[in-house]
């Protein structure tokens, strides 16, 4: 029996505080949840506080079936105020929480060394300690491992220097259309179209893959060999979009690791993200089969 690809996400784990109550989440954990649901041996590395919210969050993660490698420290468990406008979330993050104090350990090094893919973003590197831990993980992955940089710009918790450092480590770069505009201005990139801007990043950092999502409109994926795939976003009834981008990323990454073509992996990612948008929260129970919301659309 062939072993499953090992997927490790590193970064924030938290309670999303929604108008309807609190819900467990965090982009890296969302990524690992959906990677695991699609065939990975998925792990999420983060930290919680020694408090009631931390204990509840650990229980929620276990109940969801996520293999979480959680450190415990004396800083508060992270909570994030989520304001929904027509289903679209806006986030307010509290400072100096447990995942701002991630520590590099022998156990973490062992997990990093066997990972076939590592997912990371900018938010969890807002503190110097967690930043160095995350970079250590990336330095100790296998040379051929997928290093999936899902930029996830939040608030003011990023800088040009940080983004450049994380791109230096990446093989896959995932961003959305709003983030692409932010980076265009930050890096003074010539060109105006998605193709031109993504091509600039591909050339500058010798990336294998760029994943660009544009919310309810479309997504496009570019490969270094010149292949690309463009698909419309399915028209569905949205419950909320929390975690949809992470579902897309986790599904795409594991499908590629399992040998799916660009078109197959992209289609699976689009359908999974659409399914998540029809459900409440980032970790819905999967049906026996994710619907093909695209039907005969796309390439």
N, C-alpha and C positions, 0 to 999 in steps of 0.2 A: 504494500500500500504506500503510495507516494505521500510524503509528509506535506502539510500545508505550508505555504509561504508565511514567514514570520513578519508581521507588520507592527512597528512600534511608533506610537505618537508621544510627543513630549510637550508639556506645557500646562495650561490652566485647566483646573476642574473647579466647578462652581455651582452655586444655586442661581438660576435665572429667576428673579422675582417679577412675575407677570401679574397683570390685573386679576387673573384667576387663581393666583397662588404661586408657590415656589415649585420649580421643576429642575431636576438635575441636568447639568450640561457642561459645556466647555468645548471649543472647537476640536482640540486634539482627541478628546474622549469620543466625541461624535464620529470623527474620522475612523477610529478603531472599531466602534460599534458596527458601522456599516461595512467596513472591510471584513470583519468577522462574519457578518451575516451573508457575505458574498463569497466566503471560502477561505479567509485568512485565519491564521492563528494570531489574533490581535491582542496587543497589550497597550495600555495607556499609562504613562508615567507622569505623576503629579504629586501634590501634597495637600493635606487637609490639616486643620487645627485640632488640638485636643479639646474639642468642645462638642456640644450636642449637634450642631449643624454638621460637623465633621463626621460624627458617628452615623448620622442619618444619611449623609451623602455616600459614605462607604457602603451602607446597606443598599441604597438605591442602585449603585453601580453593580453590586453583586447580583441583585435581583434582576437587573437588565441583562446579565450574562457577560458583562465586560470584565476581562482579566485586567484589573487595575493594579499597578505597582505603585502604591501610595506611601509616601513618607508622612510622618506625623511631627509637627513642631508646635511651638507655643504661640504662633501667630494665628489670627482668626481665619476660619474657613471663608473662602471667597463667596460673596453675594454680589449680584449685578442687577440693578434696576432695569427692567426691560419695558420700554414704552412702545406699544404697537399702533402704527398709523396705517389703516387699511391692510393690516396683516404684516406690514414691514416693520422689523424691530429696530429700535435705537437703544444703545446700551450705555449705562453709567456705571463705571467700575470703581470699586473702593480701593484705596491704596494699601500697601504693605500687608498683604495677605499671605496665607501659607505658601502658595505656589510662587511667591516672590523669593522664596528661600529654599530652592531645590539644591540638593547636595549630590555630588558625584560619589558613588560607592562602588565597591567590588561587584555587588549584585547587579547594579545598573550597567556596569561595564560588560558583564557577562551577557546581559540581555541585548545590549547594543551590538556586541560582536557577532551575534547570530541572526540579527535582523536582516531581512531581504529588502525592507523598505522602512524609512524613518520619515515621519511627517512632523513638521515644525512651522512656527509662524513668528510674528514679531511681538505679539502681546506679552507672552510669557518671558520675554527677554528685556522687559522694562527695568529690571533690577540687575546690577552687575553680577551678583552671585548666581542667579538662575541663568543668566546669559552665558556665563562661563561653563556651567554644568551642561547646558544644551549644546554648546560648541564642542565640549569634550565628548559627548555622545556621538556627534557627527564625525569627529575625528577618529573614533574607534569603531565605526561601522565597516563592513566589508567594502573593498575597493569598488566592487561592481554593484553595490546596493543602490536601490532607488532612494534618492534624497529629495523628498517632496516638500518644497517650500510653498506653503499656502499662506500668502502674505498677511491676510486678515488684518488690515489696518483698522485700528480702533483709537478714537480720541486723538491724543497727542503722543501715544506710546510708541513712537517710531522715529527714526532719523535716516537721512541719506546714508550715513556711514554704516548703520546697522543693516540696512537693506542691501548695501553692497557686500558686506561681510557674509550675509546669509545667501546671497546669490552666488558668491564664490564657492559655497558648499553644495549648491543645488544641481540636480540633474533634471528635475521637473519644477516648473514655476507656474503656480496657479494664482490668478487674480481676477477681479471683476472689472466691468467697464468703467465704473467710477474710480477705482484704484488705478486703472490704466491712465486716466486723465491726470490724476494726482502725480503719477510717476513721470508722465510726459513733461509736465511743468517742472518737476523737481530735477530731472536729468537733462532738460532742454533738448528733447529728442526731436530731430527733424522728421517731418511727415505728419500726417493727420489721420490716416486710416488705421483700422485694427491691424491689417496685414503689415503695414509699414512699421508701426510701433513695436509689434511683437517680433518682427524680423530683426529690429535693432537689438532687442534684448537677447534674442537667440544668438546673434553674431557676437555681441559683446561678452557674453558669458558662456558661450559654447554649450548651451543647454541641449538636452535630448528632446524635451517636450515643453510646450507652453500651453496651458489650459486657460482660456478666457471665457468667463460667463457674463451674460448680460441680462440677468434677472428674468423677467417674463417675456423677453424678446427672443434670444438665441444664445447659443454657445458655439465657440470655435476652438478646435485643438490643432496645434501645429507640431509637426515632427521635424527634426533636424535634416532628415533626408528629403524634405520638400513636400511630403504628404500633409494633407490637412483634411479636417472633417468639420462641416458646418451643419448644425441642426437647429430648427426652431424650438422654442420652449413650448411644450404642450399647453393648451388652454384648458384649465381645470378650475374647480371650485376650491379656493384656498382657505384652509383653516388657519394656518400661520406658516411663515417661511423660516422659523427658527431651525437652524441646523441643516437647511436644504443644501447649501453650498458644501458643507462637510460631507453630507451623504453623497453628493456628486463626486467629490474628491476620493473618498474611501472606496466607492464602487469602481471608479475608473482605475485607481491604482491597483487594486487586487485583480481586476480583470486583465490588465496588462501583464501583471506578474504571472498569471495563469495561462498566458499565451494568446489572449484574444487579440484580434486585429484592432486597429485604430477605430474603425467604424463600429465594430461590435462593442468595444469598451465604451465608446462615446454614447452609443444608444442605451446601453445598460445604465450608465451614469445619469443620463437625462431622465429615463423612466423612474429610477430610484428617487431622484430629487423631486420629481413631480409627485410621486406617491407620498413622500414625507410632507410635502406642502398640503396634501389633503387630510393630514392627521394633526392632532394636537401634540406638539413637542418634537424633540429631535430623535427620540429612541422609540418609535412605534413598533409594535409587534408586526412582523412581516406576514403577509398572506402566503399561501402556498406558492403563488406565482405573482410577481409584480406585473401589473397590467402594462401592455404596450400602448402607452398614451399617444405615441407618435403615429400609430397606424401605418399608413403608406407614405407619410411625409418623410422628408430628409433624403440623404444620399444612400 
